[in-house]
Amino acid sequence: MRGWTVPRFGEPRDVLELTDLPAPAAGDGQRVVRVEAASVNFADILYCRGTYQERPPLPFTPGLEVAGTDVATGERVFGPAVLPHGGYAEQAVVGTSYPWPEGMTAAQASGFFVAYQTGWCALHHRTSLRAGETLLVHAAAGGVGAAAVQLGVAAGARVIATVGSADKAEVARRLGADEVIVLDGPVAETLIPAVKELTDGRGADVVYDPVGGDTFDASRRVTAWEGRILVIGFAGGRIADAPTNHALVKNYDVVGVHWAAYRTRAPELVEAWQRELEALWARRLIDPLVGAEYALADLPDALDAIAARTTTGRVVVTP
């Protein structure tokens, strides 16, 4: 079968190799699936670089989540891939898997795990987003941000979305955001006055930040009294500092969200969250947005687009 491997760590385009691979074998409690779609995540870039929290042994096939057909049973399932046999190949190994939700496309199903699980964990476990609160979502047109916008709307929050362009602003509005801020200049100069105006100076109760860096720095200044800043990731490239004196004066929380750790530390929570998410899908209160589909051979282009933050919704690879 054809698939991508990472024989050494580095930038994805420099290290990824498309080659012929032996078909993978499933371990206990695992499935081998014929991949119909694999969702592309920013974490895949970090895995290639060797800078993610976990380092699989080299060589490995990246790709964290897939939707496909069980080669043994013919069932259509989706779920997280098990490295080293990740989703960027014609076949992959999945561990915990879920029945393909009725009405979803392959591309949607492939992206219905990590982003929505992260959002539910952040908004309903690491904090408790309440109806009527103001939720500020950064990078709201991207895969992780889009899921957070939809989950915020479903929870009854007022959602303020930030995006990088006018085109992405329209995407955020279609996702259900009540207000959209286009950050087309220095973040602090744009974000701070806009949020203060939209909230009559009060600020956001909850900030969902997958960007970090300057975005986190500006977010501290627009977090409401007793607000919560959810640290989702660092797509902006810089890990920001959190001055404790500022947190003390405004009584806000800086909350880490390392969702992946729950898969080993508390898998029963992941199962419960998935049931909640599937119930929201059944009521169509959430609807995975697919922004682009790439052929398997074009994976480096997909990862470049993710790194450049030019994408909207989920980006998927279809073998």
C-alpha positions as a Python dict, from the first residue, in 0.01 Angstrom:
ca = {
    (1, 'M'): (0, 0, 0),
    (2, 'R'): (104, 363, -47),
    (3, 'G'): (171, 585, 250),
    (4, 'W'): (386, 861, 394),
    (5, 'T'): (665, 799, 645),
    (6, 'V'): (881, 1022, 862),
    (7, 'P'): (1230, 867, 871),
    (8, 'R'): (1386, 1162, 1059),
    (9, 'F'): (1260, 1473, 1236),
    (10, 'G'): (1237, 1805, 1055),
    (11, 'E'): (1002, 2028, 859),
    (12, 'P'): (726, 1812, 705),
    (13, 'R'): (809, 1894, 342),
    (14, 'D'): (1175, 1808, 402),
    (15, 'V'): (1129, 1477, 582),
    (16, 'L'): (808, 1317, 455),
    (17, 'E'): (856, 1032, 208),
    (18, 'L'): (576, 875, 2),
    (19, 'T'): (656, 507, -43),
    (20, 'D'): (523, 153, -56),
    (21, 'L'): (453, 16, 290),
    (22, 'P'): (347, -324, 423),
    (23, 'A'): (-15, -341, 534),
    (24, 'P'): (-36, -274, 909),
    (25, 'A'): (-145, -533, 1165),
    (26, 'A'): (-392, -458, 1444),
    (27, 'G'): (-305, -519, 1808),
    (28, 'D'): (-547, -609, 2087),
    (29, 'G'): (-854, -386, 2079),
    (30, 'Q'): (-746, -224, 1752),
    (31, 'R'): (-878, -222, 1396),
    (32, 'V'): (-714, -191, 1057),
    (33, 'V'): (-920, 44, 841),
    (34, 'R'): (-912, 128, 474),
    (35, 'V'): (-879, 504, 495),
    (36, 'E'): (-1148, 709, 321),
    (37, 'A'): (-1039, 1040, 474),
    (38, 'A'): (-773, 1153, 720),
    (39, 'S'): (-801, 1486, 898),
    (40, 'V'): (-496, 1713, 901),
    (41, 'N'): (-403, 1865, 1237),
    (42, 'F'): (-142, 2121, 1341),
    (43, 'A'): (-9, 1856, 1579),
    (44, 'D'): (94, 1649, 1274),
    (45, 'I'): (346, 1920, 1193),
    (46, 'L'): (486, 1902, 1546),
    (47, 'Y'): (509, 1522, 1523),
    (48, 'C'): (715, 1560, 1203),
    (49, 'R'): (941, 1813, 1373),
    (50, 'G'): (979, 1595, 1682),
    (51, 'T'): (853, 1877, 1904),
    (52, 'Y'): (521, 1729, 2013),
    (53, 'Q'): (473, 1613, 2373),
    (54, 'E'): (507, 1254, 2250),
    (55, 'R'): (768, 1121, 2007),
    (56, 'P'): (686, 799, 1823),
    (57, 'P'): (986, 587, 1723),
    (58, 'L'): (1120, 650, 1374),
    (59, 'P'): (1013, 578, 1109),
    (60, 'F'): (638, 633, 1147),
    (61, 'T'): (336, 729, 940),
    (62, 'P'): (170, 1044, 1078),
    (63, 'G'): (-200, 1131, 1070),
    (64, 'L'): (-392, 1148, 1396),
    (65, 'E'): (-753, 1076, 1301),
    (66, 'V'): (-928, 889, 1025),
    (67, 'A'): (-1259, 770, 890),
    (68, 'G'): (-1273, 446, 696),
    (69, 'T'): (-1390, 91, 657),
    (70, 'D'): (-1275, -191, 886),
    (71, 'V'): (-1097, -432, 653),
    (72, 'A'): (-1210, -731, 862),
    (73, 'T'): (-1577, -649, 923),
    (74, 'G'): (-1672, -390, 663),
    (75, 'E'): (-1797, -151, 933),
    (76, 'R'): (-1756, 221, 869),
    (77, 'V'): (-1588, 382, 1168),
    (78, 'F'): (-1390, 688, 1269),
    (79, 'G'): (-1147, 763, 1547),
    (80, 'P'): (-786, 830, 1647),
    (81, 'A'): (-511, 653, 1457),
    (82, 'V'): (-245, 461, 1648),
    (83, 'L'): (107, 562, 1552),
    (84, 'P'): (331, 442, 1393),
    (85, 'H'): (45, 341, 1160),
    (86, 'G'): (-120, 681, 1120),
    (87, 'G'): (-380, 803, 877),
    (88, 'Y'): (-166, 930, 589),
    (89, 'A'): (-170, 597, 410),
    (90, 'E'): (-418, 376, 230),
    (91, 'Q'): (-465, 176, 551),
    (92, 'A'): (-426, 278, 914),
    (93, 'V'): (-464, 133, 1262),
    (94, 'V'): (-723, 282, 1496),
    (95, 'G'): (-760, 214, 1866),
    (96, 'T'): (-1084, 332, 2018),
    (97, 'S'): (-1327, 372, 1730),
    (98, 'Y'): (-1682, 492, 1688),
    (99, 'P'): (-1960, 411, 1441),
    (100, 'W'): (-1975, 656, 1156),
    (101, 'P'): (-2251, 906, 1247),
    (102, 'E'): (-2549, 891, 1016),
    (103, 'G'): (-2547, 1171, 762),
    (104, 'M'): (-2177, 1258, 787),
    (105, 'T'): (-1944, 1254, 490),
    (106, 'A'): (-1609, 1077, 515),
    (107, 'A'): (-1432, 1412, 538),
    (108, 'Q'): (-1658, 1528, 821),
    (109, 'A'): (-1625, 1203, 1013),
    (110, 'S'): (-1246, 1212, 991),
    (111, 'G'): (-1245, 1546, 1173),
    (112, 'F'): (-1512, 1471, 1429),
    (113, 'F'): (-1282, 1360, 1708),
    (114, 'V'): (-983, 1574, 1808),
    (115, 'A'): (-1122, 1925, 1749),
    (116, 'Y'): (-1464, 1864, 1904),
    (117, 'Q'): (-1324, 1656, 2190),
    (118, 'T'): (-1078, 1936, 2265),
    (119, 'G'): (-1357, 2192, 2259),
    (120, 'W'): (-1586, 1992, 2486),
    (121, 'C'): (-1302, 1918, 2729),
    (122, 'A'): (-1207, 2285, 2741),
    (123, 'L'): (-1551, 2444, 2761),
    (124, 'H'): (-1732, 2189, 2978),
    (125, 'H'): (-1461, 2014, 3182),
    (126, 'R'): (-1165, 2245, 3229),
    (127, 'T'): (-1414, 2527, 3276),
    (128, 'S'): (-1794, 2547, 3276),
    (129, 'L'): (-1920, 2774, 3001),
    (130, 'R'): (-2261, 2904, 3101),
    (131, 'A'): (-2545, 3030, 2888),
    (132, 'G'): (-2528, 3406, 2853),
    (133, 'E'): (-2152, 3428, 2906),
    (134, 'T'): (-1926, 3582, 2643),
    (135, 'L'): (-1686, 3340, 2473),
    (136, 'L'): (-1396, 3482, 2271),
    (137, 'V'): (-1263, 3227, 2018),
    (138, 'H'): (-935, 3292, 1839),
    (139, 'A'): (-856, 3150, 1494),
    (140, 'A'): (-1229, 3086, 1472),
    (141, 'A'): (-1237, 2982, 1107),
    (142, 'G'): (-980, 2706, 1155),
    (143, 'G'): (-1060, 2348, 1246),
    (144, 'V'): (-1016, 2378, 1622),
    (145, 'G'): (-1166, 2726, 1639),
    (146, 'A'): (-1467, 2637, 1423),
    (147, 'A'): (-1555, 2351, 1658),
    (148, 'A'): (-1528, 2584, 1958),
    (149, 'V'): (-1757, 2841, 1795),
    (150, 'Q'): (-2025, 2580, 1731),
    (151, 'L'): (-1994, 2436, 2082),
    (152, 'G'): (-2016, 2783, 2231),
    (153, 'V'): (-2331, 2862, 2036),
    (154, 'A'): (-2480, 2526, 2137),
    (155, 'A'): (-2411, 2612, 2503),
    (156, 'G'): (-2601, 2941, 2473),
    (157, 'A'): (-2297, 3168, 2497),
    (158, 'R'): (-2247, 3491, 2310),
    (159, 'V'): (-1957, 3411, 2077),
    (160, 'I'): (-1705, 3669, 1959),
    (161, 'A'): (-1477, 3524, 1692),
    (162, 'T'): (-1140, 3649, 1573),
    (163, 'V'): (-1009, 3573, 1224),
    (164, 'G'): (-730, 3691, 998),
    (165, 'S'): (-921, 3807, 690),
    (166, 'A'): (-1256, 3921, 561),
    (167, 'D'): (-1312, 3588, 384),
    (168, 'K'): (-1261, 3403, 711),
    (169, 'A'): (-1496, 3648, 883),
    (170, 'E'): (-1778, 3527, 662),
    (171, 'V'): (-1694, 3167, 753),
    (172, 'A'): (-1708, 3251, 1125),
    (173, 'R'): (-2048, 3413, 1082),
    (174, 'R'): (-2181, 3105, 903),
    (175, 'L'): (-2058, 2896, 1196),
    (176, 'G'): (-2282, 3101, 1423),
    (177, 'A'): (-2053, 3364, 1575),
    (178, 'D'): (-2246, 3666, 1705),
    (179, 'E'): (-1961, 3909, 1641),
    (180, 'V'): (-1643, 3880, 1433),
    (181, 'I'): (-1319, 4073, 1468),
    (182, 'V'): (-1073, 4073, 1178),
    (183, 'L'): (-718, 4088, 1313),
    (184, 'D'): (-551, 4240, 1008),
    (185, 'G'): (-290, 4438, 1201),
    (186, 'P'): (-102, 4420, 1532),
    (187, 'V'): (-312, 4200, 1755),
    (188, 'A'): (-323, 4425, 2061),
    (189, 'E'): (-412, 4736, 1858),
    (190, 'T'): (-706, 4559, 1694),
    (191, 'L'): (-831, 4311, 1954),
    (192, 'I'): (-833, 4516, 2272),
    (193, 'P'): (-1047, 4813, 2162),
    (194, 'A'): (-1283, 4588, 1963),
    (195, 'V'): (-1356, 4350, 2252),
    (196, 'K'): (-1395, 4636, 2498),
    (197, 'E'): (-1642, 4806, 2267),
    (198, 'L'): (-1842, 4487, 2208),
    (199, 'T'): (-1860, 4410, 2581),
    (200, 'D'): (-1908, 4766, 2712),
    (201, 'G'): (-1565, 4744, 2872),
    (202, 'R'): (-1636, 4426, 3066),
    (203, 'G'): (-1433, 4181, 2857),
    (204, 'A'): (-1482, 3813, 2772),
    (205, 'D'): (-1577, 3558, 3035),
    (206, 'V'): (-1396, 3277, 2855),
    (207, 'V'): (-1112, 3301, 2601),
    (208, 'Y'): (-1040, 3001, 2376),
    (209, 'D'): (-681, 3043, 2256),
    (210, 'P'): (-515, 2795, 2019),
    (211, 'V'): (-270, 3063, 1898),
    (212, 'G'): (-65, 3185, 2194),
    (213, 'G'): (208, 3449, 2165),
    (214, 'D'): (82, 3801, 2100),
    (215, 'T'): (-275, 3675, 2093),
    (216, 'F'): (-246, 3544, 2449),
    (217, 'D'): (-81, 3869, 2563),
    (218, 'A'): (-368, 4077, 2424),
    (219, 'S'): (-630, 3833, 2554),
    (220, 'R'): (-518, 3885, 2913),
    (221, 'R'): (-615, 4248, 2878),
    (222, 'V'): (-968, 4171, 2757),
    (223, 'T'): (-1050, 3891, 3000),
    (224, 'A'): (-1334, 3981, 3235),
    (225, 'W'): (-1315, 3982, 3614),
    (226, 'E'): (-1307, 3615, 3721),
    (227, 'G'): (-1271, 3514, 3356),
    (228, 'R'): (-1094, 3207, 3222),
    (229, 'I'): (-827, 3186, 2951),
    (230, 'L'): (-814, 2838, 2797),
    (231, 'V'): (-467, 2754, 2663),
    (232, 'I'): (-534, 2522, 2368),
    (233, 'G'): (-208, 2547, 2174),
    (234, 'F'): (58, 2765, 2020),
    (235, 'A'): (-15, 2786, 1647),
    (236, 'G'): (132, 3137, 1648),
    (237, 'G'): (473, 2989, 1724),
    (238, 'R'): (556, 3166, 2051),
    (239, 'I'): (474, 3034, 2396),
    (240, 'A'): (361, 3333, 2598),
    (241, 'D'): (428, 3411, 2963),
    (242, 'A'): (142, 3450, 3211),
    (243, 'P'): (233, 3723, 3466),
    (244, 'T'): (90, 3610, 3798),
    (245, 'N'): (45, 3964, 3926),
    (246, 'H'): (-195, 4041, 3642),
    (247, 'A'): (-394, 3723, 3709),
    (248, 'L'): (-417, 3820, 4076),
    (249, 'V'): (-539, 4174, 4011),
    (250, 'K'): (-815, 4062, 3770),
    (251, 'N'): (-891, 3729, 3942),
    (252, 'Y'): (-883, 3535, 3616),
    (253, 'D'): (-772, 3176, 3561),
    (254, 'V'): (-519, 3054, 3306),
    (255, 'V'): (-632, 2700, 3231),
    (256, 'G'): (-428, 2442, 3044),
    (257, 'V'): (-613, 2208, 2809),
    (258, 'H'): (-404, 1900, 2724),
    (259, 'W'): (-693, 1693, 2594),
    (260, 'A'): (-484, 1404, 2460),
    (261, 'A'): (-371, 1314, 2812),
    (262, 'Y'): (-727, 1216, 2904),
    (263, 'R'): (-713, 927, 2656),
    (264, 'T'): (-477, 746, 2894),
    (265, 'R'): (-552, 914, 3228),
    (266, 'A'): (-933, 913, 3212),
    (267, 'P'): (-1061, 735, 2899),
    (268, 'E'): (-1406, 710, 3052),
    (269, 'L'): (-1435, 1088, 3025),
    (270, 'V'): (-1343, 1079, 2657),
    (271, 'E'): (-1618, 822, 2602),
    (272, 'A'): (-1873, 1036, 2786),
    (273, 'W'): (-1773, 1347, 2592),
    (274, 'Q'): (-1811, 1162, 2262),
    (275, 'R'): (-2167, 1066, 2353),
    (276, 'E'): (-2243, 1432, 2426),
    (277, 'L'): (-2096, 1536, 2092),
    (278, 'E'): (-2288, 1272, 1900),
    (279, 'A'): (-2609, 1392, 2065),
    (280, 'L'): (-2533, 1745, 1946),
    (281, 'W'): (-2472, 1614, 1593),
    (282, 'A'): (-2801, 1425, 1599),
    (283, 'R'): (-2975, 1754, 1673),
    (284, 'R'): (-2752, 1930, 1413),
    (285, 'L'): (-2634, 2177, 1676),
    (286, 'I'): (-2283, 2112, 1548),
    (287, 'D'): (-2178, 2047, 1188),
    (288, 'P'): (-1810, 1976, 1105),
    (289, 'L'): (-1686, 2226, 848),
    (290, 'V'): (-1456, 2087, 578),
    (291, 'G'): (-1261, 2362, 410),
    (292, 'A'): (-1036, 2168, 171),
    (293, 'E'): (-965, 1815, 53),
    (294, 'Y'): (-625, 1703, -78),
    (295, 'A'): (-511, 1387, -253),
    (296, 'L'): (-276, 1166, -52),
    (297, 'A'): (18, 1264, -274),
    (298, 'D'): (-41, 1631, -190),
    (299, 'L'): (-6, 1593, 189),
    (300, 'P'): (293, 1833, 210),
    (301, 'D'): (79, 2106, 50),
    (302, 'A'): (-196, 2043, 307),
    (303, 'L'): (49, 2069, 596),
    (304, 'D'): (202, 2386, 449),
    (305, 'A'): (-145, 2541, 433),
    (306, 'I'): (-213, 2446, 795),
    (307, 'A'): (121, 2593, 904),
    (308, 'A'): (53, 2916, 714),
    (309, 'R'): (-291, 2942, 879),
    (310, 'T'): (-457, 3005, 543),
    (311, 'T'): (-716, 2729, 581),
    (312, 'T'): (-1074, 2725, 703),
    (313, 'G'): (-1248, 2440, 882),
    (314, 'R'): (-1098, 2094, 864),
    (315, 'V'): (-844, 2005, 600),
    (316, 'V'): (-854, 1639, 496),
    (317, 'V'): (-649, 1399, 287),
    (318, 'T'): (-835, 1139, 81),
    (319, 'P'): (-637, 836, -38),
}
